[in-house]
Amino acid sequence: MKTRVAVIFGGVSVEHEVSVISALQAIHAMDTMKYEIIPIYISKNREWYSGEKLLEIENYKQLDQLLKEVDTVVLEQAADNQVVLKKKERGLFSKGIISTIDVVFPVVHGTNGEDGSLQGYLELLGLPYVGCDVASSAAGMDKVIMKQILRDSGVPIVDYRWFYASAWQENKEHIIQYADELAYPVIVKPANLGSSVGISKATNPEELEEAIDLAVSYSNKIIIEKMITNLTEVNCSVLGDYENVESSVCERVLMTDEILSYKDKYQSGGKTGDTKGMESVNRIIPADISEEATLKVKELAEKTFQLLNASGVSRIDFLLNDEGEIFVNEINTIPGSLSFYLWEPSGKNFQQLTDELIRLALKRERERQSIHFSIDSNLFSLHGKGSKGSKGK
């Protein structure tokens, strides 16, 4: 009997389209002899859809028509503790079950998908799922929390300051002093977005104001980082869990500017670059850095992955300066294209990668089944004075 895998993608995020591309890449790589694949697309207005027509990227060019040809759906717990995918009609749940679900494969980049929100929902349903759990997803998505964990564990990161958007509105002078402490140039980032959205460079206070105004339009939590000039950006993917990890080959990403932009990441692959996700980025694989630097990047990638208690596949991005220093920049817990392009040169094709991710998800579920999440007691029976309970003396 095939394992029924629900691949969830789309979502309410600035990385919505990238998520669709990454998910379809993964779906087309999966072994259909082992898995029954159920696509679940979350639209930008938060409706959930399923249907065969969601499997072809060309259909998304006419999105309104596509959504008329697929089913609006909902996940629901059945009486036998199974989770089923059901059609949703006229605002009411129909009795038509599309399929039961054995495991979920989330490929929702960014907000509401990569930040632990979706993972928490799946845990409430009791569904095993691929990738990082709630806590590691949240820590990986929030650059401030991530940096604090890495800094406290001695992992090298660039110097930074952070603040809430409300602080910027209340006291701009104080925030501008932050940049003075770091010394220009600096990079300004939303603290919880990916794909280089809302990121910009500032070389003076005027540019800093513009950069912060842009960032606060995407997030209420902002980071200012010391900018590394003449940098080399290197990425490395890690696969595994808290017990065992392995790292991929490294890549050097080629940028059109000093900051790797959204366009660099997703629209740099020629005529079809806008439909290939992170696969389309101009890159050198393996990275043309020294063997010593490669080993250090791989070591730090694995350490970062396990410090954040990550699971599944992640991509860790690094900044290298002219002096040979290596800094962890960020972790992507659901990386674009699932970083398959880094694993194929490492000897693991995309189908093998998806197999391993599903195996790790089912392993974690078996481990959780041995943990007690509640105790056999009835606290209410201890109280005999109604809803107010007993008063302490």
DAKA-V87064 format. One record per residue. N is the residue number from 0. RES is the residue in one letter. OMEGA is omega in radians with two decimals (* if undefined). Layout:
N/RES/OMEGA
N/RES/OMEGA
This chain:
0/M/-3.11
1/K/3.02
2/T/-3.11
3/R/-3.04
4/V/3.06
5/A/3.10
6/V/-3.10
7/I/-3.08
8/F/-3.07
9/G/3.05
10/G/-3.13
11/V/-3.03
12/S/3.05
13/V/3.13
14/E/-3.07
15/H/-3.08
16/E/3.11
17/V/3.11
18/S/3.13
19/V/-3.13
20/I/-3.12
21/S/-3.11
22/A/-3.13
23/L/3.03
24/Q/-3.13
25/A/-3.13
26/I/-3.10
27/H/3.10
28/A/-3.03
29/M/3.14
30/D/-3.10
31/T/3.03
32/M/-3.13
33/K/-2.93
34/Y/2.91
35/E/-2.98
36/I/3.14
37/I/3.12
38/P/3.04
39/I/-3.11
40/Y/3.06
41/I/-3.11
42/S/3.13
43/K/3.05
44/N/2.98
45/R/3.02
46/E/3.13
47/W/-3.09
48/Y/3.04
49/S/3.13
50/G/-3.07
51/E/-3.08
52/K/3.09
53/L/-3.04
54/L/-3.10
55/E/-3.07
56/I/-3.11
57/E/-3.09
58/N/-3.09
59/Y/3.10
60/K/3.05
61/Q/-2.94
62/L/-3.13
63/D/3.12
64/Q/3.13
65/L/-3.06
66/L/3.06
67/K/-3.04
68/E/3.10
69/V/-3.07
70/D/2.92
71/T/-2.96
72/V/3.07
73/V/3.01
74/L/-3.09
75/E/3.08
76/Q/3.10
77/A/-3.06
78/A/-3.09
79/D/3.14
80/N/3.02
81/Q/3.05
82/V/-3.08
83/V/3.02
84/L/-3.07
85/K/3.04
86/K/3.09
87/K/-3.05
88/E/3.09
89/R/3.09
90/G/3.13
91/L/3.12
92/F/3.10
93/S/3.11
94/K/-3.09
95/G/3.12
96/I/3.10
97/I/-3.13
98/S/2.88
99/T/-3.10
100/I/3.09
101/D/-3.10
102/V/3.13
103/V/3.11
104/F/-3.12
105/P/3.01
106/V/3.14
107/V/-3.13
108/H/2.95
109/G/-3.02
110/T/3.09
111/N/3.12
112/G/-3.11
113/E/-3.03
114/D/3.12
115/G/-3.11
116/S/-3.14
117/L/-3.13
118/Q/3.11
119/G/3.10
120/Y/-3.13
121/L/3.10
122/E/3.09
123/L/3.09
124/L/-3.10
125/G/-3.12
126/L/2.99
127/P/-3.09
128/Y/3.14
129/V/2.96
130/G/-3.06
131/C/3.08
132/D/-3.04
133/V/-3.04
134/A/-3.10
135/S/3.06
136/S/-3.12
137/A/-3.13
138/A/-3.14
139/G/-3.10
140/M/-3.12
141/D/-3.04
142/K/3.12
143/V/3.13
144/I/3.13
145/M/-3.11
146/K/3.13
147/Q/3.10
148/I/-3.11
149/L/3.14
150/R/-3.11
151/D/3.12
152/S/3.07
153/G/3.09
154/V/-3.08
155/P/3.06
156/I/3.11
157/V/3.14
158/D/-3.06
159/Y/2.95
160/R/3.11
161/W/-3.13
162/F/3.06
163/Y/3.14
164/A/3.14
165/S/3.11
166/A/3.10
167/W/3.13
168/Q/-3.05
169/E/-3.02
170/N/-3.10
171/K/-3.12
172/E/-3.12
173/H/-3.13
174/I/3.14
175/I/3.08
176/Q/3.08
177/Y/-3.13
178/A/3.10
179/D/3.11
180/E/-3.13
181/L/-3.06
182/A/-3.14
183/Y/0.01
184/P/3.11
185/V/3.05
186/I/3.11
187/V/-3.06
188/K/2.83
189/P/-3.01
190/A/-3.02
191/N/3.02
192/L/3.08
193/G/3.08
194/S/3.06
195/S/3.12
196/V/3.08
197/G/-3.11
198/I/3.09
199/S/-3.12
200/K/3.05
201/A/3.12
202/T/3.13
203/N/-3.09
204/P/-3.14
205/E/3.10
206/E/3.11
207/L/3.13
208/E/3.13
209/E/-3.11
210/A/3.14
211/I/3.10
212/D/3.08
213/L/-3.08
214/A/-3.10
215/V/3.05
216/S/3.14
217/Y/-3.05
218/S/3.08
219/N/-3.13
220/K/-2.96
221/I/3.07
222/I/2.92
223/I/-3.12
224/E/2.98
225/K/-3.09
226/M/3.05
227/I/3.12
228/T/-3.10
229/N/-3.06
230/L/2.95
231/T/3.13
232/E/-3.11
233/V/3.11
234/N/3.09
235/C/3.13
236/S/3.11
237/V/-3.13
238/L/3.09
239/G/3.12
240/D/-3.05
241/Y/-3.10
242/E/-3.05
243/N/3.09
244/V/2.96
245/E/-3.13
246/S/-3.11
247/S/2.93
248/V/3.09
249/C/3.05
250/E/2.95
251/R/-3.09
252/V/3.13
253/L/-3.05
254/M/3.04
255/T/3.14
256/D/-3.13
257/E/3.09
258/I/3.06
259/L/-3.01
260/S/3.04
261/Y/-3.14
262/K/3.08
263/D/-3.03
264/K/-2.93
265/Y/-3.12
266/Q/-3.07
267/S/-3.03
268/G/3.11
269/G/-3.01
270/K/-3.12
271/T/-3.06
272/G/-3.09
273/D/3.09
274/T/-3.10
275/K/3.11
276/G/-3.09
277/M/3.08
278/E/-3.03
279/S/-3.07
280/V/3.04
281/N/-2.99
282/R/3.00
283/I/-3.13
284/I/-0.10
285/P/-3.10
286/A/-3.13
287/D/3.06
288/I/-3.07
289/S/3.11
290/E/3.11
291/E/3.13
292/A/3.12
293/T/-3.14
294/L/-3.14
295/K/3.10
296/V/-3.13
297/K/3.11
298/E/-3.13
299/L/3.10
300/A/3.14
301/E/3.14
302/K/3.11
303/T/-3.14
304/F/-3.08
305/Q/3.06
306/L/3.14
307/L/-3.14
308/N/3.13
309/A/3.11
310/S/-3.12
311/G/3.12
312/V/3.06
313/S/3.01
314/R/3.11
315/I/-3.07
316/D/-3.04
317/F/3.03
318/L/3.12
319/L/3.12
320/N/-3.08
321/D/-3.09
322/E/3.10
323/G/3.10
324/E/-3.10
325/I/-3.13
326/F/2.99
327/V/3.14
328/N/3.14
329/E/3.03
330/I/3.04
331/N/-3.01
332/T/2.91
333/I/-3.00
334/P/3.07
335/G/-3.10
336/S/-3.12
337/L/3.11
338/S/-3.10
339/F/-3.11
340/Y/3.05
341/L/-3.12
342/W/3.12
343/E/3.05
344/P/3.12
345/S/3.09
346/G/-3.14
347/K/-3.11
348/N/-3.02
349/F/3.11
350/Q/3.09
351/Q/3.12
352/L/3.13
353/T/3.07
354/D/-3.10
355/E/3.14
356/L/3.11
357/I/3.10
358/R/3.14
359/L/3.11
360/A/-3.12
361/L/3.06
362/K/3.14
363/R/3.12
364/E/3.09
365/R/3.13
366/E/-3.13
367/R/3.14
368/Q/3.12
369/S/-3.11
370/I/3.09
371/H/3.11
372/F/3.07
373/S/3.11
374/I/-3.09
375/D/3.13
376/S/3.07
377/N/-3.09
378/L/-3.09
379/F/-3.12
380/S/-3.14
381/L/-3.08
382/H/-3.14
383/G/-3.08
384/K/3.06
385/G/-3.02
386/S/-3.13
387/K/-3.10
388/G/-3.13
389/S/3.13
390/K/3.07
391/G/-3.13
392/K/*
